[in-house]
Amino acid sequence: MLWFLQYDVATADRNPAEETRKLRPFWREGRIIQWPARESRRRLVLAEVVRAFPLGKRMAEADVDAILREFWPDHCQLRRALVERELLNRKDGVYWRVG
């Protein structure tokens, strides 16, 4: 199964209390405190991060990086993860939130 299908299936039966419990070791006061080893936990962290981006608004890479630095020191890692999981799209150095 492809990861994006797993993401859709994993979020189909959302349980907010359970998601909060799973997110707690990695997220505090609006910042990532530890990068999750498990993909399922990474998806929860990235779902929180992507909420900082308005839907469809086109942004330069420098602006995206400035937002991501607020969440995690390695903003490049975070940006790559968001693009790889198709939470952010990128074309010619311009980024925008998807879905």
Chimera marker file (.cmm) of the C-alpha trace (Angstrom):
<marker_set name="trace">
<marker id="1" x="0.000" y="0.000" z="0.000" r="1" g="1" b="0" radius="0.5"/>
<marker id="2" x="1.268" y="3.464" z="-0.850" r="1" g="1" b="0" radius="0.5"/>
<marker id="3" x="2.033" y="5.824" z="2.055" r="1" g="1" b="0" radius="0.5"/>
<marker id="4" x="-0.542" y="8.422" z="0.951" r="1" g="1" b="0" radius="0.5"/>
<marker id="5" x="-3.261" y="5.778" z="0.993" r="1" g="1" b="0" radius="0.5"/>
<marker id="6" x="-2.121" y="4.746" z="4.457" r="1" g="1" b="0" radius="0.5"/>
<marker id="7" x="-2.390" y="8.386" z="5.524" r="1" g="1" b="0" radius="0.5"/>
<marker id="8" x="-5.979" y="8.630" z="4.288" r="1" g="1" b="0" radius="0.5"/>
<marker id="9" x="-6.929" y="5.355" z="5.968" r="1" g="1" b="0" radius="0.5"/>
<marker id="10" x="-5.175" y="6.335" z="9.189" r="1" g="1" b="0" radius="0.5"/>
<marker id="11" x="-7.036" y="9.622" z="9.410" r="1" g="1" b="0" radius="0.5"/>
<marker id="12" x="-10.423" y="8.261" z="8.335" r="1" g="1" b="0" radius="0.5"/>
<marker id="13" x="-11.309" y="7.041" z="11.842" r="1" g="1" b="0" radius="0.5"/>
<marker id="14" x="-9.836" y="9.988" z="13.716" r="1" g="1" b="0" radius="0.5"/>
<marker id="15" x="-9.935" y="9.882" z="17.470" r="1" g="1" b="0" radius="0.5"/>
<marker id="16" x="-8.752" y="13.317" z="18.672" r="1" g="1" b="0" radius="0.5"/>
<marker id="17" x="-8.044" y="12.146" z="22.229" r="1" g="1" b="0" radius="0.5"/>
<marker id="18" x="-5.908" y="9.276" z="20.970" r="1" g="1" b="0" radius="0.5"/>
<marker id="19" x="-4.095" y="11.555" z="18.514" r="1" g="1" b="0" radius="0.5"/>
<marker id="20" x="-3.333" y="14.012" z="21.317" r="1" g="1" b="0" radius="0.5"/>
<marker id="21" x="-1.960" y="11.210" z="23.491" r="1" g="1" b="0" radius="0.5"/>
<marker id="22" x="0.286" y="9.980" z="20.669" r="1" g="1" b="0" radius="0.5"/>
<marker id="23" x="1.432" y="13.508" z="19.832" r="1" g="1" b="0" radius="0.5"/>
<marker id="24" x="2.300" y="14.532" z="23.413" r="1" g="1" b="0" radius="0.5"/>
<marker id="25" x="5.891" y="13.125" z="23.516" r="1" g="1" b="0" radius="0.5"/>
<marker id="26" x="6.778" y="15.046" z="20.358" r="1" g="1" b="0" radius="0.5"/>
<marker id="27" x="4.880" y="18.337" z="20.607" r="1" g="1" b="0" radius="0.5"/>
<marker id="28" x="4.874" y="20.960" z="23.341" r="1" g="1" b="0" radius="0.5"/>
<marker id="29" x="3.714" y="24.570" z="23.327" r="1" g="1" b="0" radius="0.5"/>
<marker id="30" x="3.409" y="24.664" z="19.552" r="1" g="1" b="0" radius="0.5"/>
<marker id="31" x="6.889" y="23.259" z="18.874" r="1" g="1" b="0" radius="0.5"/>
<marker id="32" x="8.347" y="19.882" z="17.980" r="1" g="1" b="0" radius="0.5"/>
<marker id="33" x="10.485" y="18.676" z="20.876" r="1" g="1" b="0" radius="0.5"/>
<marker id="34" x="11.558" y="15.354" z="19.370" r="1" g="1" b="0" radius="0.5"/>
<marker id="35" x="11.388" y="13.969" z="15.836" r="1" g="1" b="0" radius="0.5"/>
<marker id="36" x="9.258" y="10.794" z="15.823" r="1" g="1" b="0" radius="0.5"/>
<marker id="37" x="10.834" y="7.546" z="14.623" r="1" g="1" b="0" radius="0.5"/>
<marker id="38" x="7.484" y="6.037" z="13.623" r="1" g="1" b="0" radius="0.5"/>
<marker id="39" x="5.853" y="7.205" z="10.423" r="1" g="1" b="0" radius="0.5"/>
<marker id="40" x="2.402" y="7.280" z="12.033" r="1" g="1" b="0" radius="0.5"/>
<marker id="41" x="3.655" y="9.707" z="14.694" r="1" g="1" b="0" radius="0.5"/>
<marker id="42" x="5.441" y="11.808" z="12.060" r="1" g="1" b="0" radius="0.5"/>
<marker id="43" x="2.156" y="12.188" z="10.196" r="1" g="1" b="0" radius="0.5"/>
<marker id="44" x="0.511" y="13.521" z="13.362" r="1" g="1" b="0" radius="0.5"/>
<marker id="45" x="3.328" y="16.034" z="13.894" r="1" g="1" b="0" radius="0.5"/>
<marker id="46" x="3.244" y="17.144" z="10.252" r="1" g="1" b="0" radius="0.5"/>
<marker id="47" x="-0.544" y="17.524" z="10.390" r="1" g="1" b="0" radius="0.5"/>
<marker id="48" x="-0.046" y="20.030" z="13.208" r="1" g="1" b="0" radius="0.5"/>
<marker id="49" x="2.724" y="21.890" z="11.378" r="1" g="1" b="0" radius="0.5"/>
<marker id="50" x="0.852" y="22.230" z="8.081" r="1" g="1" b="0" radius="0.5"/>
<marker id="51" x="-1.978" y="24.042" z="9.855" r="1" g="1" b="0" radius="0.5"/>
<marker id="52" x="0.327" y="27.093" z="10.012" r="1" g="1" b="0" radius="0.5"/>
<marker id="53" x="-0.015" y="27.480" z="6.233" r="1" g="1" b="0" radius="0.5"/>
<marker id="54" x="-3.169" y="28.984" z="4.718" r="1" g="1" b="0" radius="0.5"/>
<marker id="55" x="-4.777" y="26.788" z="2.074" r="1" g="1" b="0" radius="0.5"/>
<marker id="56" x="-3.667" y="27.684" z="-1.437" r="1" g="1" b="0" radius="0.5"/>
<marker id="57" x="-1.552" y="30.724" z="-0.488" r="1" g="1" b="0" radius="0.5"/>
<marker id="58" x="1.626" y="30.828" z="-2.588" r="1" g="1" b="0" radius="0.5"/>
<marker id="59" x="4.766" y="31.438" z="-0.547" r="1" g="1" b="0" radius="0.5"/>
<marker id="60" x="8.459" y="31.841" z="-1.310" r="1" g="1" b="0" radius="0.5"/>
<marker id="61" x="10.833" y="29.273" z="0.160" r="1" g="1" b="0" radius="0.5"/>
<marker id="62" x="12.300" y="31.864" z="2.544" r="1" g="1" b="0" radius="0.5"/>
<marker id="63" x="8.832" y="32.558" z="3.975" r="1" g="1" b="0" radius="0.5"/>
<marker id="64" x="8.118" y="28.840" z="4.361" r="1" g="1" b="0" radius="0.5"/>
<marker id="65" x="11.467" y="28.362" z="6.115" r="1" g="1" b="0" radius="0.5"/>
<marker id="66" x="10.742" y="31.235" z="8.506" r="1" g="1" b="0" radius="0.5"/>
<marker id="67" x="7.482" y="29.558" z="9.558" r="1" g="1" b="0" radius="0.5"/>
<marker id="68" x="9.079" y="26.122" z="9.876" r="1" g="1" b="0" radius="0.5"/>
<marker id="69" x="11.939" y="27.437" z="12.057" r="1" g="1" b="0" radius="0.5"/>
<marker id="70" x="9.297" y="28.271" z="14.658" r="1" g="1" b="0" radius="0.5"/>
<marker id="71" x="8.511" y="24.562" z="14.947" r="1" g="1" b="0" radius="0.5"/>
<marker id="72" x="11.860" y="22.778" z="14.575" r="1" g="1" b="0" radius="0.5"/>
<marker id="73" x="15.509" y="23.863" z="14.149" r="1" g="1" b="0" radius="0.5"/>
<marker id="74" x="16.010" y="21.672" z="11.063" r="1" g="1" b="0" radius="0.5"/>
<marker id="75" x="13.507" y="23.509" z="8.893" r="1" g="1" b="0" radius="0.5"/>
<marker id="76" x="14.845" y="21.771" z="5.755" r="1" g="1" b="0" radius="0.5"/>
<marker id="77" x="13.974" y="18.348" z="7.166" r="1" g="1" b="0" radius="0.5"/>
<marker id="78" x="10.511" y="19.585" z="7.981" r="1" g="1" b="0" radius="0.5"/>
<marker id="79" x="9.996" y="21.183" z="4.554" r="1" g="1" b="0" radius="0.5"/>
<marker id="80" x="11.115" y="17.994" z="2.768" r="1" g="1" b="0" radius="0.5"/>
<marker id="81" x="8.773" y="15.876" z="4.912" r="1" g="1" b="0" radius="0.5"/>
<marker id="82" x="5.807" y="18.132" z="4.136" r="1" g="1" b="0" radius="0.5"/>
<marker id="83" x="6.527" y="18.066" z="0.390" r="1" g="1" b="0" radius="0.5"/>
<marker id="84" x="7.203" y="14.298" z="0.307" r="1" g="1" b="0" radius="0.5"/>
<marker id="85" x="3.868" y="13.605" z="1.991" r="1" g="1" b="0" radius="0.5"/>
<marker id="86" x="2.138" y="16.061" z="-0.344" r="1" g="1" b="0" radius="0.5"/>
<marker id="87" x="0.974" y="18.346" z="2.448" r="1" g="1" b="0" radius="0.5"/>
<marker id="88" x="2.817" y="21.184" z="0.709" r="1" g="1" b="0" radius="0.5"/>
<marker id="89" x="3.354" y="21.436" z="-3.036" r="1" g="1" b="0" radius="0.5"/>
<marker id="90" x="6.387" y="23.050" z="-4.623" r="1" g="1" b="0" radius="0.5"/>
<marker id="91" x="7.110" y="24.435" z="-8.052" r="1" g="1" b="0" radius="0.5"/>
<marker id="92" x="9.911" y="26.805" z="-9.084" r="1" g="1" b="0" radius="0.5"/>
<marker id="93" x="10.712" y="27.728" z="-5.479" r="1" g="1" b="0" radius="0.5"/>
<marker id="94" x="7.098" y="28.554" z="-4.629" r="1" g="1" b="0" radius="0.5"/>
<marker id="95" x="5.193" y="26.513" z="-2.023" r="1" g="1" b="0" radius="0.5"/>
<marker id="96" x="1.509" y="26.171" z="-1.152" r="1" g="1" b="0" radius="0.5"/>
<marker id="97" x="-0.575" y="24.035" z="1.175" r="1" g="1" b="0" radius="0.5"/>
<marker id="98" x="-2.634" y="21.260" z="-0.364" r="1" g="1" b="0" radius="0.5"/>
<marker id="99" x="-6.008" y="19.941" z="0.833" r="1" g="1" b="0" radius="0.5"/>
<link id1="1" id2="2" r="1" g="1" b="0" radius="0.2"/>
<link id1="2" id2="3" r="1" g="1" b="0" radius="0.2"/>
<link id1="3" id2="4" r="1" g="1" b="0" radius="0.2"/>
<link id1="4" id2="5" r="1" g="1" b="0" radius="0.2"/>
<link id1="5" id2="6" r="1" g="1" b="0" radius="0.2"/>
<link id1="6" id2="7" r="1" g="1" b="0" radius="0.2"/>
<link id1="7" id2="8" r="1" g="1" b="0" radius="0.2"/>
<link id1="8" id2="9" r="1" g="1" b="0" radius="0.2"/>
<link id1="9" id2="10" r="1" g="1" b="0" radius="0.2"/>
<link id1="10" id2="11" r="1" g="1" b="0" radius="0.2"/>
<link id1="11" id2="12" r="1" g="1" b="0" radius="0.2"/>
<link id1="12" id2="13" r="1" g="1" b="0" radius="0.2"/>
<link id1="13" id2="14" r="1" g="1" b="0" radius="0.2"/>
<link id1="14" id2="15" r="1" g="1" b="0" radius="0.2"/>
<link id1="15" id2="16" r="1" g="1" b="0" radius="0.2"/>
<link id1="16" id2="17" r="1" g="1" b="0" radius="0.2"/>
<link id1="17" id2="18" r="1" g="1" b="0" radius="0.2"/>
<link id1="18" id2="19" r="1" g="1" b="0" radius="0.2"/>
<link id1="19" id2="20" r="1" g="1" b="0" radius="0.2"/>
<link id1="20" id2="21" r="1" g="1" b="0" radius="0.2"/>
<link id1="21" id2="22" r="1" g="1" b="0" radius="0.2"/>
<link id1="22" id2="23" r="1" g="1" b="0" radius="0.2"/>
<link id1="23" id2="24" r="1" g="1" b="0" radius="0.2"/>
<link id1="24" id2="25" r="1" g="1" b="0" radius="0.2"/>
<link id1="25" id2="26" r="1" g="1" b="0" radius="0.2"/>
<link id1="26" id2="27" r="1" g="1" b="0" radius="0.2"/>
<link id1="27" id2="28" r="1" g="1" b="0" radius="0.2"/>
<link id1="28" id2="29" r="1" g="1" b="0" radius="0.2"/>
<link id1="29" id2="30" r="1" g="1" b="0" radius="0.2"/>
<link id1="30" id2="31" r="1" g="1" b="0" radius="0.2"/>
<link id1="31" id2="32" r="1" g="1" b="0" radius="0.2"/>
<link id1="32" id2="33" r="1" g="1" b="0" radius="0.2"/>
<link id1="33" id2="34" r="1" g="1" b="0" radius="0.2"/>
<link id1="34" id2="35" r="1" g="1" b="0" radius="0.2"/>
<link id1="35" id2="36" r="1" g="1" b="0" radius="0.2"/>
<link id1="36" id2="37" r="1" g="1" b="0" radius="0.2"/>
<link id1="37" id2="38" r="1" g="1" b="0" radius="0.2"/>
<link id1="38" id2="39" r="1" g="1" b="0" radius="0.2"/>
<link id1="39" id2="40" r="1" g="1" b="0" radius="0.2"/>
<link id1="40" id2="41" r="1" g="1" b="0" radius="0.2"/>
<link id1="41" id2="42" r="1" g="1" b="0" radius="0.2"/>
<link id1="42" id2="43" r="1" g="1" b="0" radius="0.2"/>
<link id1="43" id2="44" r="1" g="1" b="0" radius="0.2"/>
<link id1="44" id2="45" r="1" g="1" b="0" radius="0.2"/>
<link id1="45" id2="46" r="1" g="1" b="0" radius="0.2"/>
<link id1="46" id2="47" r="1" g="1" b="0" radius="0.2"/>
<link id1="47" id2="48" r="1" g="1" b="0" radius="0.2"/>
<link id1="48" id2="49" r="1" g="1" b="0" radius="0.2"/>
<link id1="49" id2="50" r="1" g="1" b="0" radius="0.2"/>
<link id1="50" id2="51" r="1" g="1" b="0" radius="0.2"/>
<link id1="51" id2="52" r="1" g="1" b="0" radius="0.2"/>
<link id1="52" id2="53" r="1" g="1" b="0" radius="0.2"/>
<link id1="53" id2="54" r="1" g="1" b="0" radius="0.2"/>
<link id1="54" id2="55" r="1" g="1" b="0" radius="0.2"/>
<link id1="55" id2="56" r="1" g="1" b="0" radius="0.2"/>
<link id1="56" id2="57" r="1" g="1" b="0" radius="0.2"/>
<link id1="57" id2="58" r="1" g="1" b="0" radius="0.2"/>
<link id1="58" id2="59" r="1" g="1" b="0" radius="0.2"/>
<link id1="59" id2="60" r="1" g="1" b="0" radius="0.2"/>
<link id1="60" id2="61" r="1" g="1" b="0" radius="0.2"/>
<link id1="61" id2="62" r="1" g="1" b="0" radius="0.2"/>
<link id1="62" id2="63" r="1" g="1" b="0" radius="0.2"/>
<link id1="63" id2="64" r="1" g="1" b="0" radius="0.2"/>
<link id1="64" id2="65" r="1" g="1" b="0" radius="0.2"/>
<link id1="65" id2="66" r="1" g="1" b="0" radius="0.2"/>
<link id1="66" id2="67" r="1" g="1" b="0" radius="0.2"/>
<link id1="67" id2="68" r="1" g="1" b="0" radius="0.2"/>
<link id1="68" id2="69" r="1" g="1" b="0" radius="0.2"/>
<link id1="69" id2="70" r="1" g="1" b="0" radius="0.2"/>
<link id1="70" id2="71" r="1" g="1" b="0" radius="0.2"/>
<link id1="71" id2="72" r="1" g="1" b="0" radius="0.2"/>
<link id1="72" id2="73" r="1" g="1" b="0" radius="0.2"/>
<link id1="73" id2="74" r="1" g="1" b="0" radius="0.2"/>
<link id1="74" id2="75" r="1" g="1" b="0" radius="0.2"/>
<link id1="75" id2="76" r="1" g="1" b="0" radius="0.2"/>
<link id1="76" id2="77" r="1" g="1" b="0" radius="0.2"/>
<link id1="77" id2="78" r="1" g="1" b="0" radius="0.2"/>
<link id1="78" id2="79" r="1" g="1" b="0" radius="0.2"/>
<link id1="79" id2="80" r="1" g="1" b="0" radius="0.2"/>
<link id1="80" id2="81" r="1" g="1" b="0" radius="0.2"/>
<link id1="81" id2="82" r="1" g="1" b="0" radius="0.2"/>
<link id1="82" id2="83" r="1" g="1" b="0" radius="0.2"/>
<link id1="83" id2="84" r="1" g="1" b="0" radius="0.2"/>
<link id1="84" id2="85" r="1" g="1" b="0" radius="0.2"/>
<link id1="85" id2="86" r="1" g="1" b="0" radius="0.2"/>
<link id1="86" id2="87" r="1" g="1" b="0" radius="0.2"/>
<link id1="87" id2="88" r="1" g="1" b="0" radius="0.2"/>
<link id1="88" id2="89" r="1" g="1" b="0" radius="0.2"/>
<link id1="89" id2="90" r="1" g="1" b="0" radius="0.2"/>
<link id1="90" id2="91" r="1" g="1" b="0" radius="0.2"/>
<link id1="91" id2="92" r="1" g="1" b="0" radius="0.2"/>
<link id1="92" id2="93" r="1" g="1" b="0" radius="0.2"/>
<link id1="93" id2="94" r="1" g="1" b="0" radius="0.2"/>
<link id1="94" id2="95" r="1" g="1" b="0" radius="0.2"/>
<link id1="95" id2="96" r="1" g="1" b="0" radius="0.2"/>
<link id1="96" id2="97" r="1" g="1" b="0" radius="0.2"/>
<link id1="97" id2="98" r="1" g="1" b="0" radius="0.2"/>
<link id1="98" id2="99" r="1" g="1" b="0" radius="0.2"/>
</marker_set>
